[in-house]
Amino acid sequence: MKKSVFLGTLATAALVAGYASATTLEDVRARGSLNCGVSTGVNGFSAPDANGVWQGFDVAVCRAVAAAVLGDPMAVNFVP
């Protein structure tokens, strides 16, 4: 009995999470850009260079996601 209730709850949670994920992706596509939170001044992960262009590992991941979802790696708004 407990096992079936647990599995039912797990299945429901998976469906709700899938729906929430789908609506978030639709929102990003409708906006046309990805909002990506970054830390300020963490060298190697996220920091603006002398020209104000964000560089680092976290920045590269955000740009890769933007390229995969929107087809444009520069369609990212970095939010410190």
PDB file of N, CA, C and O in Angstrom:
ATOM      1  N   MET A   1       0.823  -1.189   0.000  1.00  0.00           N
ATOM      2  CA  MET A   1       0.000   0.000   0.000  1.00  0.00           C
ATOM      3  C   MET A   1       0.872   1.260   0.000  1.00  0.00           C
ATOM      4  O   MET A   1       0.666   2.162  -0.812  1.00  0.00           O
ATOM      5  N   LYS A   2       1.847   1.317   0.915  1.00  0.00           N
ATOM      6  CA  LYS A   2       2.705   2.495   0.996  1.00  0.00           C
ATOM      7  C   LYS A   2       3.534   2.658  -0.273  1.00  0.00           C
ATOM      8  O   LYS A   2       3.796   3.777  -0.714  1.00  0.00           O
ATOM      9  N   LYS A   3       3.941   1.539  -0.852  1.00  0.00           N
ATOM     10  CA  LYS A   3       4.750   1.596  -2.061  1.00  0.00           C
ATOM     11  C   LYS A   3       3.953   2.183  -3.219  1.00  0.00           C
ATOM     12  O   LYS A   3       4.487   2.981  -3.990  1.00  0.00           O
ATOM     13  N   SER A   4       2.688   1.804  -3.355  1.00  0.00           N
ATOM     14  CA  SER A   4       1.871   2.320  -4.453  1.00  0.00           C
ATOM     15  C   SER A   4       1.574   3.807  -4.269  1.00  0.00           C
ATOM     16  O   SER A   4       1.525   4.550  -5.248  1.00  0.00           O
ATOM     17  N   VAL A   5       1.375   4.249  -3.027  1.00  0.00           N
ATOM     18  CA  VAL A   5       1.152   5.672  -2.770  1.00  0.00           C
ATOM     19  C   VAL A   5       2.416   6.462  -3.108  1.00  0.00           C
ATOM     20  O   VAL A   5       2.345   7.533  -3.710  1.00  0.00           O
ATOM     21  N   PHE A   6       3.562   5.930  -2.718  1.00  0.00           N
ATOM     22  CA  PHE A   6       4.834   6.583  -3.017  1.00  0.00           C
ATOM     23  C   PHE A   6       5.051   6.692  -4.519  1.00  0.00           C
ATOM     24  O   PHE A   6       5.438   7.749  -5.016  1.00  0.00           O
ATOM     25  N   LEU A   7       4.804   5.606  -5.244  1.00  0.00           N
ATOM     26  CA  LEU A   7       5.001   5.620  -6.698  1.00  0.00           C
ATOM     27  C   LEU A   7       4.023   6.566  -7.378  1.00  0.00           C
ATOM     28  O   LEU A   7       4.385   7.241  -8.342  1.00  0.00           O
ATOM     29  N   GLY A   8       2.796   6.622  -6.891  1.00  0.00           N
ATOM     30  CA  GLY A   8       1.812   7.554  -7.440  1.00  0.00           C
ATOM     31  C   GLY A   8       2.224   9.001  -7.220  1.00  0.00           C
ATOM     32  O   GLY A   8       2.091   9.838  -8.112  1.00  0.00           O
ATOM     33  N   THR A   9       2.722   9.287  -6.030  1.00  0.00           N
ATOM     34  CA  THR A   9       3.194  10.635  -5.715  1.00  0.00           C
ATOM     35  C   THR A   9       4.398  11.003  -6.573  1.00  0.00           C
ATOM     36  O   THR A   9       4.501  12.124  -7.070  1.00  0.00           O
ATOM     37  N   LEU A  10       5.293  10.059  -6.738  1.00  0.00           N
ATOM     38  CA  LEU A  10       6.479  10.286  -7.562  1.00  0.00           C
ATOM     39  C   LEU A  10       6.097  10.555  -9.017  1.00  0.00           C
ATOM     40  O   LEU A  10       6.663  11.445  -9.651  1.00  0.00           O
ATOM     41  N   ALA A  11       5.149   9.800  -9.542  1.00  0.00           N
ATOM     42  CA  ALA A  11       4.703   9.998 -10.923  1.00  0.00           C
ATOM     43  C   ALA A  11       4.053  11.367 -11.096  1.00  0.00           C
ATOM     44  O   ALA A  11       4.286  12.043 -12.098  1.00  0.00           O
ATOM     45  N   THR A  12       3.241  11.776 -10.130  1.00  0.00           N
ATOM     46  CA  THR A  12       2.591  13.081 -10.191  1.00  0.00           C
ATOM     47  C   THR A  12       3.625  14.204 -10.143  1.00  0.00           C
ATOM     48  O   THR A  12       3.525  15.181 -10.886  1.00  0.00           O
ATOM     49  N   ALA A  13       4.608  14.062  -9.275  1.00  0.00           N
ATOM     50  CA  ALA A  13       5.663  15.073  -9.174  1.00  0.00           C
ATOM     51  C   ALA A  13       6.442  15.184 -10.478  1.00  0.00           C
ATOM     52  O   ALA A  13       6.809  16.284 -10.891  1.00  0.00           O
ATOM     53  N   ALA A  14       6.694  14.059 -11.124  1.00  0.00           N
ATOM     54  CA  ALA A  14       7.420  14.072 -12.393  1.00  0.00           C
ATOM     55  C   ALA A  14       6.622  14.791 -13.475  1.00  0.00           C
ATOM     56  O   ALA A  14       7.190  15.534 -14.275  1.00  0.00           O
ATOM     57  N   LEU A  15       5.316  14.576 -13.506  1.00  0.00           N
ATOM     58  CA  LEU A  15       4.472  15.248 -14.496  1.00  0.00           C
ATOM     59  C   LEU A  15       4.441  16.752 -14.265  1.00  0.00           C
ATOM     60  O   LEU A  15       4.544  17.531 -15.213  1.00  0.00           O
ATOM     61  N   VAL A  16       4.300  17.160 -13.017  1.00  0.00           N
ATOM     62  CA  VAL A  16       4.259  18.585 -12.699  1.00  0.00           C
ATOM     63  C   VAL A  16       5.597  19.242 -13.037  1.00  0.00           C
ATOM     64  O   VAL A  16       5.620  20.342 -13.588  1.00  0.00           O
ATOM     65  N   ALA A  17       6.696  18.588 -12.719  1.00  0.00           N
ATOM     66  CA  ALA A  17       8.020  19.138 -13.026  1.00  0.00           C
ATOM     67  C   ALA A  17       8.214  19.270 -14.531  1.00  0.00           C
ATOM     68  O   ALA A  17       8.791  20.253 -14.996  1.00  0.00           O
ATOM     69  N   GLY A  18       7.743  18.299 -15.291  1.00  0.00           N
ATOM     70  CA  GLY A  18       7.847  18.361 -16.746  1.00  0.00           C
ATOM     71  C   GLY A  18       7.058  19.519 -17.318  1.00  0.00           C
ATOM     72  O   GLY A  18       7.517  20.188 -18.244  1.00  0.00           O
ATOM     73  N   TYR A  19       5.865  19.766 -16.771  1.00  0.00           N
ATOM     74  CA  TYR A  19       5.044  20.879 -17.228  1.00  0.00           C
ATOM     75  C   TYR A  19       5.708  22.210 -16.890  1.00  0.00           C
ATOM     76  O   TYR A  19       5.748  23.113 -17.725  1.00  0.00           O
ATOM     77  N   ALA A  20       6.227  22.336 -15.677  1.00  0.00           N
ATOM     78  CA  ALA A  20       6.884  23.579 -15.264  1.00  0.00           C
ATOM     79  C   ALA A  20       8.095  23.851 -16.139  1.00  0.00           C
ATOM     80  O   ALA A  20       8.347  24.998 -16.506  1.00  0.00           O
ATOM     81  N   SER A  21       8.838  22.824 -16.473  1.00  0.00           N
ATOM     82  CA  SER A  21      10.010  22.970 -17.328  1.00  0.00           C
ATOM     83  C   SER A  21       9.609  23.426 -18.725  1.00  0.00           C
ATOM     84  O   SER A  21      10.267  24.281 -19.318  1.00  0.00           O
ATOM     85  N   ALA A  22       8.531  22.854 -19.246  1.00  0.00           N
ATOM     86  CA  ALA A  22       8.076  23.211 -20.587  1.00  0.00           C
ATOM     87  C   ALA A  22       7.627  24.667 -20.642  1.00  0.00           C
ATOM     88  O   ALA A  22       7.930  25.370 -21.606  1.00  0.00           O
ATOM     89  N   THR A  23       6.907  25.129 -19.619  1.00  0.00           N
ATOM     90  CA  THR A  23       6.453  26.518 -19.646  1.00  0.00           C
ATOM     91  C   THR A  23       7.624  27.481 -19.487  1.00  0.00           C
ATOM     92  O   THR A  23       7.608  28.558 -20.081  1.00  0.00           O
ATOM     93  N   THR A  24       8.629  27.129 -18.710  1.00  0.00           N
ATOM     94  CA  THR A  24       9.807  27.980 -18.564  1.00  0.00           C
ATOM     95  C   THR A  24      10.540  28.111 -19.893  1.00  0.00           C
ATOM     96  O   THR A  24      10.951  29.208 -20.271  1.00  0.00           O
ATOM     97  N   LEU A  25      10.704  27.016 -20.590  1.00  0.00           N
ATOM     98  CA  LEU A  25      11.371  27.038 -21.886  1.00  0.00           C
ATOM     99  C   LEU A  25      10.585  27.880 -22.884  1.00  0.00           C
ATOM    100  O   LEU A  25      11.173  28.617 -23.675  1.00  0.00           O
ATOM    101  N   GLU A  26       9.270  27.775 -22.852  1.00  0.00           N
ATOM    102  CA  GLU A  26       8.433  28.595 -23.735  1.00  0.00           C
ATOM    103  C   GLU A  26       8.587  30.079 -23.403  1.00  0.00           C
ATOM    104  O   GLU A  26       8.620  30.918 -24.303  1.00  0.00           O
ATOM    105  N   ASP A  27       8.681  30.401 -22.114  1.00  0.00           N
ATOM    106  CA  ASP A  27       8.873  31.795 -21.704  1.00  0.00           C
ATOM    107  C   ASP A  27      10.201  32.346 -22.222  1.00  0.00           C
ATOM    108  O   ASP A  27      10.263  33.481 -22.695  1.00  0.00           O
ATOM    109  N   VAL A  28      11.253  31.549 -22.134  1.00  0.00           N
ATOM    110  CA  VAL A  28      12.572  31.977 -22.619  1.00  0.00           C
ATOM    111  C   VAL A  28      12.524  32.200 -24.124  1.00  0.00           C
ATOM    112  O   VAL A  28      13.041  33.201 -24.621  1.00  0.00           O
ATOM    113  N   ARG A  29      11.917  31.290 -24.839  1.00  0.00           N
ATOM    114  CA  ARG A  29      11.819  31.444 -26.304  1.00  0.00           C
ATOM    115  C   ARG A  29      10.992  32.666 -26.677  1.00  0.00           C
ATOM    116  O   ARG A  29      11.336  33.378 -27.621  1.00  0.00           O
ATOM    117  N   ALA A  30       9.905  32.919 -25.949  1.00  0.00           N
ATOM    118  CA  ALA A  30       9.065  34.080 -26.242  1.00  0.00           C
ATOM    119  C   ALA A  30       9.811  35.384 -25.962  1.00  0.00           C
ATOM    120  O   ALA A  30       9.646  36.359 -26.694  1.00  0.00           O
ATOM    121  N   ARG A  31      10.629  35.408 -24.910  1.00  0.00           N
ATOM    122  CA  ARG A  31      11.402  36.594 -24.562  1.00  0.00           C
ATOM    123  C   ARG A  31      12.523  36.829 -25.566  1.00  0.00           C
ATOM    124  O   ARG A  31      12.894  37.973 -25.828  1.00  0.00           O
ATOM    125  N   GLY A  32      13.061  35.756 -26.127  1.00  0.00           N
ATOM    126  CA  GLY A  32      14.124  35.872 -27.114  1.00  0.00           C
ATOM    127  C   GLY A  32      15.516  35.980 -26.533  1.00  0.00           C
ATOM    128  O   GLY A  32      16.488  36.147 -27.269  1.00  0.00           O
ATOM    129  N   SER A  33      15.620  35.887 -25.216  1.00  0.00           N
ATOM    130  CA  SER A  33      16.937  35.919 -24.577  1.00  0.00           C
ATOM    131  C   SER A  33      16.887  35.124 -23.281  1.00  0.00           C
ATOM    132  O   SER A  33      15.829  34.936 -22.681  1.00  0.00           O
ATOM    133  N   LEU A  34      18.058  34.665 -22.871  1.00  0.00           N
ATOM    134  CA  LEU A  34      18.197  33.880 -21.651  1.00  0.00           C
ATOM    135  C   LEU A  34      18.755  34.774 -20.556  1.00  0.00           C
ATOM    136  O   LEU A  34      19.796  35.402 -20.746  1.00  0.00           O
ATOM    137  N   ASN A  35      18.080  34.842 -19.414  1.00  0.00           N
ATOM    138  CA  ASN A  35      18.600  35.563 -18.255  1.00  0.00           C
ATOM    139  C   ASN A  35      19.462  34.596 -17.462  1.00  0.00           C
ATOM    140  O   ASN A  35      19.001  33.532 -17.047  1.00  0.00           O
ATOM    141  N   CYS A  36      20.711  34.972 -17.255  1.00  0.00           N
ATOM    142  CA  CYS A  36      21.668  34.077 -16.615  1.00  0.00           C
ATOM    143  C   CYS A  36      22.339  34.788 -15.444  1.00  0.00           C
ATOM    144  O   CYS A  36      22.995  35.813 -15.631  1.00  0.00           O
ATOM    145  N   GLY A  37      22.176  34.251 -14.248  1.00  0.00           N
ATOM    146  CA  GLY A  37      22.799  34.829 -13.065  1.00  0.00           C
ATOM    147  C   GLY A  37      24.276  34.484 -13.004  1.00  0.00           C
ATOM    148  O   GLY A  37      24.659  33.329 -13.188  1.00  0.00           O
ATOM    149  N   VAL A  38      25.105  35.487 -12.746  1.00  0.00           N
ATOM    150  CA  VAL A  38      26.551  35.280 -12.645  1.00  0.00           C
ATOM    151  C   VAL A  38      27.079  35.988 -11.403  1.00  0.00           C
ATOM    152  O   VAL A  38      26.486  36.953 -10.920  1.00  0.00           O
ATOM    153  N   SER A  39      28.191  35.495 -10.903  1.00  0.00           N
ATOM    154  CA  SER A  39      28.880  36.145  -9.789  1.00  0.00           C
ATOM    155  C   SER A  39      29.770  37.244 -10.355  1.00  0.00           C
ATOM    156  O   SER A  39      30.271  37.131 -11.474  1.00  0.00           O
ATOM    157  N   THR A  40      29.958  38.281  -9.597  1.00  0.00           N
ATOM    158  CA  THR A  40      30.816  39.361 -10.087  1.00  0.00           C
ATOM    159  C   THR A  40      32.247  39.150  -9.614  1.00  0.00           C
ATOM    160  O   THR A  40      32.501  38.908  -8.434  1.00  0.00           O
ATOM    161  N   GLY A  41      33.153  39.246 -10.539  1.00  0.00           N
ATOM    162  CA  GLY A  41      34.562  39.217 -10.213  1.00  0.00           C
ATOM    163  C   GLY A  41      35.133  37.884  -9.787  1.00  0.00           C
ATOM    164  O   GLY A  41      36.141  37.854  -9.081  1.00  0.00           O
ATOM    165  N   VAL A  42      34.533  36.791 -10.187  1.00  0.00           N
ATOM    166  CA  VAL A  42      35.087  35.476  -9.874  1.00  0.00           C
ATOM    167  C   VAL A  42      35.892  35.036 -11.095  1.00  0.00           C
ATOM    168  O   VAL A  42      35.345  34.477 -12.045  1.00  0.00           O
ATOM    169  N   ASN A  43      37.188  35.295 -11.055  1.00  0.00           N
ATOM    170  CA  ASN A  43      38.045  35.006 -12.203  1.00  0.00           C
ATOM    171  C   ASN A  43      37.972  33.540 -12.589  1.00  0.00           C
ATOM    172  O   ASN A  43      38.026  32.649 -11.742  1.00  0.00           O
ATOM    173  N   GLY A  44      37.848  33.315 -13.880  1.00  0.00           N
ATOM    174  CA  GLY A  44      37.759  31.959 -14.400  1.00  0.00           C
ATOM    175  C   GLY A  44      36.331  31.468 -14.515  1.00  0.00           C
ATOM    176  O   GLY A  44      36.052  30.564 -15.302  1.00  0.00           O
ATOM    177  N   PHE A  45      35.423  32.045 -13.747  1.00  0.00           N
ATOM    178  CA  PHE A  45      34.027  31.621 -13.806  1.00  0.00           C
ATOM    179  C   PHE A  45      33.145  32.688 -14.433  1.00  0.00           C
ATOM    180  O   PHE A  45      32.418  32.409 -15.386  1.00  0.00           O
ATOM    181  N   SER A  46      33.199  33.896 -13.914  1.00  0.00           N
ATOM    182  CA  SER A  46      32.401  34.968 -14.500  1.00  0.00           C
ATOM    183  C   SER A  46      32.959  36.312 -14.056  1.00  0.00           C
ATOM    184  O   SER A  46      32.961  36.650 -12.872  1.00  0.00           O
ATOM    185  N   ALA A  47      33.426  37.057 -15.028  1.00  0.00           N
ATOM    186  CA  ALA A  47      33.945  38.401 -14.775  1.00  0.00           C
ATOM    187  C   ALA A  47      33.945  39.167 -16.091  1.00  0.00           C
ATOM    188  O   ALA A  47      34.275  38.605 -17.135  1.00  0.00           O
ATOM    189  N   PRO A  48      33.580  40.436 -16.049  1.00  0.00           N
ATOM    190  CA  PRO A  48      33.658  41.233 -17.273  1.00  0.00           C
ATOM    191  C   PRO A  48      35.110  41.590 -17.583  1.00  0.00           C
ATOM    192  O   PRO A  48      35.901  41.870 -16.681  1.00  0.00           O
ATOM    193  N   ASP A  49      35.447  41.576 -18.873  1.00  0.00           N
ATOM    194  CA  ASP A  49      36.805  41.954 -19.274  1.00  0.00           C
ATOM    195  C   ASP A  49      36.904  43.480 -19.386  1.00  0.00           C
ATOM    196  O   ASP A  49      35.985  44.192 -18.981  1.00  0.00           O
ATOM    197  N   ALA A  50      38.004  43.976 -19.928  1.00  0.00           N
ATOM    198  CA  ALA A  50      38.230  45.421 -20.041  1.00  0.00           C
ATOM    199  C   ALA A  50      37.191  46.109 -20.918  1.00  0.00           C
ATOM    200  O   ALA A  50      36.940  47.304 -20.759  1.00  0.00           O
ATOM    201  N   ASN A  51      36.584  45.365 -21.844  1.00  0.00           N
ATOM    202  CA  ASN A  51      35.569  45.928 -22.736  1.00  0.00           C
ATOM    203  C   ASN A  51      34.157  45.747 -22.202  1.00  0.00           C
ATOM    204  O   ASN A  51      33.194  46.136 -22.864  1.00  0.00           O
ATOM    205  N   GLY A  52      34.017  45.161 -21.010  1.00  0.00           N
ATOM    206  CA  GLY A  52      32.696  44.943 -20.429  1.00  0.00           C
ATOM    207  C   GLY A  52      32.012  43.681 -20.907  1.00  0.00           C
ATOM    208  O   GLY A  52      30.839  43.459 -20.606  1.00  0.00           O
ATOM    209  N   VAL A  53      32.730  42.850 -21.649  1.00  0.00           N
ATOM    210  CA  VAL A  53      32.177  41.588 -22.153  1.00  0.00           C
ATOM    211  C   VAL A  53      32.441  40.505 -21.110  1.00  0.00           C
ATOM    212  O   VAL A  53      33.576  40.319 -20.671  1.00  0.00           O
ATOM    213  N   TRP A  54      31.391  39.796 -20.720  1.00  0.00           N
ATOM    214  CA  TRP A  54      31.536  38.752 -19.714  1.00  0.00           C
ATOM    215  C   TRP A  54      32.329  37.584 -20.274  1.00  0.00           C
ATOM    216  O   TRP A  54      32.122  37.164 -21.412  1.00  0.00           O
ATOM    217  N   GLN A  55      33.249  37.058 -19.451  1.00  0.00           N
ATOM    218  CA  GLN A  55      34.103  35.933 -19.820  1.00  0.00           C
ATOM    219  C   GLN A  55      34.111  34.921 -18.676  1.00  0.00           C
ATOM    220  O   GLN A  55      33.876  35.279 -17.522  1.00  0.00           O
ATOM    221  N   GLY A  56      34.383  33.660 -18.999  1.00  0.00           N
ATOM    222  CA  GLY A  56      34.554  32.643 -17.973  1.00  0.00           C
ATOM    223  C   GLY A  56      33.730  31.397 -18.235  1.00  0.00           C
ATOM    224  O   GLY A  56      32.969  31.324 -19.199  1.00  0.00           O
ATOM    225  N   PHE A  57      33.896  30.418 -17.354  1.00  0.00           N
ATOM    226  CA  PHE A  57      33.237  29.128 -17.509  1.00  0.00           C
ATOM    227  C   PHE A  57      31.716  29.253 -17.414  1.00  0.00           C
ATOM    228  O   PHE A  57      30.998  28.729 -18.265  1.00  0.00           O
ATOM    229  N   ASP A  58      31.218  29.947 -16.378  1.00  0.00           N
ATOM    230  CA  ASP A  58      29.772  30.111 -16.225  1.00  0.00           C
ATOM    231  C   ASP A  58      29.172  30.831 -17.429  1.00  0.00           C
ATOM    232  O   ASP A  58      28.078  30.497 -17.884  1.00  0.00           O
ATOM    233  N   VAL A  59      29.890  31.805 -17.928  1.00  0.00           N
ATOM    234  CA  VAL A  59      29.445  32.569 -19.095  1.00  0.00           C
ATOM    235  C   VAL A  59      29.373  31.661 -20.318  1.00  0.00           C
ATOM    236  O   VAL A  59      28.430  31.748 -21.104  1.00  0.00           O
ATOM    237  N   ALA A  60      30.366  30.793 -20.479  1.00  0.00           N
ATOM    238  CA  ALA A  60      30.384  29.861 -21.611  1.00  0.00           C
ATOM    239  C   ALA A  60      29.215  28.890 -21.541  1.00  0.00           C
ATOM    240  O   ALA A  60      28.623  28.557 -22.567  1.00  0.00           O
ATOM    241  N   VAL A  61      28.875  28.431 -20.333  1.00  0.00           N
ATOM    242  CA  VAL A  61      27.732  27.525 -20.174  1.00  0.00           C
ATOM    243  C   VAL A  61      26.441  28.249 -20.538  1.00  0.00           C
ATOM    244  O   VAL A  61      25.597  27.690 -21.238  1.00  0.00           O
ATOM    245  N   CYS A  62      26.281  29.471 -20.078  1.00  0.00           N
ATOM    246  CA  CYS A  62      25.080  30.249 -20.409  1.00  0.00           C
ATOM    247  C   CYS A  62      24.963  30.462 -21.916  1.00  0.00           C
ATOM    248  O   CYS A  62      23.878  30.343 -22.486  1.00  0.00           O
ATOM    249  N   ARG A  63      26.074  30.772 -22.544  1.00  0.00           N
ATOM    250  CA  ARG A  63      26.046  30.981 -23.997  1.00  0.00           C
ATOM    251  C   ARG A  63      25.747  29.684 -24.745  1.00  0.00           C
ATOM    252  O   ARG A  63      25.080  29.710 -25.779  1.00  0.00           O
ATOM    253  N   ALA A  64      26.230  28.554 -24.235  1.00  0.00           N
ATOM    254  CA  ALA A  64      25.937  27.263 -24.868  1.00  0.00           C
ATOM    255  C   ALA A  64      24.453  26.937 -24.761  1.00  0.00           C
ATOM    256  O   ALA A  64      23.859  26.433 -25.715  1.00  0.00           O
ATOM    257  N   VAL A  65      23.852  27.217 -23.615  1.00  0.00           N
ATOM    258  CA  VAL A  65      22.411  26.979 -23.444  1.00  0.00           C
ATOM    259  C   VAL A  65      21.625  27.900 -24.370  1.00  0.00           C
ATOM    260  O   VAL A  65      20.664  27.461 -25.002  1.00  0.00           O
ATOM    261  N   ALA A  66      22.016  29.164 -24.460  1.00  0.00           N
ATOM    262  CA  ALA A  66      21.334  30.104 -25.355  1.00  0.00           C
ATOM    263  C   ALA A  66      21.443  29.651 -26.802  1.00  0.00           C
ATOM    264  O   ALA A  66      20.481  29.773 -27.562  1.00  0.00           O
ATOM    265  N   ALA A  67      22.598  29.133 -27.193  1.00  0.00           N
ATOM    266  CA  ALA A  67      22.773  28.637 -28.561  1.00  0.00           C
ATOM    267  C   ALA A  67      21.882  27.433 -28.816  1.00  0.00           C
ATOM    268  O   ALA A  67      21.302  27.310 -29.895  1.00  0.00           O
ATOM    269  N   ALA A  68      21.765  26.544 -27.839  1.00  0.00           N
ATOM    270  CA  ALA A  68      20.946  25.344 -28.013  1.00  0.00           C
ATOM    271  C   ALA A  68      19.460  25.673 -28.036  1.00  0.00           C
ATOM    272  O   ALA A  68      18.707  25.087 -28.815  1.00  0.00           O
ATOM    273  N   VAL A  69      19.036  26.598 -27.194  1.00  0.00           N
ATOM    274  CA  VAL A  69      17.607  26.895 -27.069  1.00  0.00           C
ATOM    275  C   VAL A  69      17.151  27.932 -28.088  1.00  0.00           C
ATOM    276  O   VAL A  69      16.086  27.791 -28.689  1.00  0.00           O
ATOM    277  N   LEU A  70      17.956  28.971 -28.282  1.00  0.00           N
ATOM    278  CA  LEU A  70      17.542  30.093 -29.124  1.00  0.00           C
ATOM    279  C   LEU A  70      18.273  30.172 -30.457  1.00  0.00           C
ATOM    280  O   LEU A  70      17.864  30.919 -31.346  1.00  0.00           O
ATOM    281  N   GLY A  71      19.351  29.407 -30.601  1.00  0.00           N
ATOM    282  CA  GLY A  71      20.120  29.443 -31.834  1.00  0.00           C
ATOM    283  C   GLY A  71      21.088  30.609 -31.914  1.00  0.00           C
ATOM    284  O   GLY A  71      21.685  30.843 -32.964  1.00  0.00           O
ATOM    285  N   ASP A  72      21.253  31.349 -30.817  1.00  0.00           N
ATOM    286  CA  ASP A  72      22.141  32.512 -30.800  1.00  0.00           C
ATOM    287  C   ASP A  72      22.901  32.547 -29.476  1.00  0.00           C
ATOM    288  O   ASP A  72      22.297  32.798 -28.432  1.00  0.00           O
ATOM    289  N   PRO A  73      24.206  32.301 -29.496  1.00  0.00           N
ATOM    290  CA  PRO A  73      24.957  32.282 -28.238  1.00  0.00           C
ATOM    291  C   PRO A  73      25.088  33.651 -27.570  1.00  0.00           C
ATOM    292  O   PRO A  73      25.475  33.730 -26.404  1.00  0.00           O
ATOM    293  N   MET A  74      24.776  34.714 -28.280  1.00  0.00           N
ATOM    294  CA  MET A  74      24.878  36.053 -27.704  1.00  0.00           C
ATOM    295  C   MET A  74      23.542  36.554 -27.152  1.00  0.00           C
ATOM    296  O   MET A  74      23.467  37.675 -26.648  1.00  0.00           O
ATOM    297  N   ALA A  75      22.495  35.744 -27.240  1.00  0.00           N
ATOM    298  CA  ALA A  75      21.172  36.134 -26.742  1.00  0.00           C
ATOM    299  C   ALA A  75      21.065  35.835 -25.247  1.00  0.00           C
ATOM    300  O   ALA A  75      20.186  35.095 -24.807  1.00  0.00           O
ATOM    301  N   VAL A  76      21.987  36.434 -24.474  1.00  0.00           N
ATOM    302  CA  VAL A  76      22.049  36.202 -23.030  1.00  0.00           C
ATOM    303  C   VAL A  76      22.093  37.541 -22.311  1.00  0.00           C
ATOM    304  O   VAL A  76      22.847  38.434 -22.695  1.00  0.00           O
ATOM    305  N   ASN A  77      21.288  37.680 -21.273  1.00  0.00           N
ATOM    306  CA  ASN A  77      21.364  38.824 -20.368  1.00  0.00           C
ATOM    307  C   ASN A  77      22.013  38.330 -19.084  1.00  0.00           C
ATOM    308  O   ASN A  77      21.436  37.509 -18.371  1.00  0.00           O
ATOM    309  N   PHE A  78      23.210  38.827 -18.788  1.00  0.00           N
ATOM    310  CA  PHE A  78      23.910  38.415 -17.575  1.00  0.00           C
ATOM    311  C   PHE A  78      23.449  39.289 -16.415  1.00  0.00           C
ATOM    312  O   PHE A  78      23.499  40.517 -16.484  1.00  0.00           O
ATOM    313  N   VAL A  79      23.002  38.637 -15.354  1.00  0.00           N
ATOM    314  CA  VAL A  79      22.481  39.331 -14.178  1.00  0.00           C
ATOM    315  C   VAL A  79      23.413  39.057 -13.002  1.00  0.00           C
ATOM    316  O   VAL A  79      23.446  37.941 -12.483  1.00  0.00           O
ATOM    317  N   PRO A  80      24.176  40.080 -12.577  1.00  0.00           N
ATOM    318  CA  PRO A  80      25.091  39.865 -11.441  1.00  0.00           C
ATOM    319  C   PRO A  80      24.327  39.684 -10.134  1.00  0.00           C
ATOM    320  O   PRO A  80      24.939  39.494  -9.082  1.00  0.00           O
TER     321      PRO A  80
END
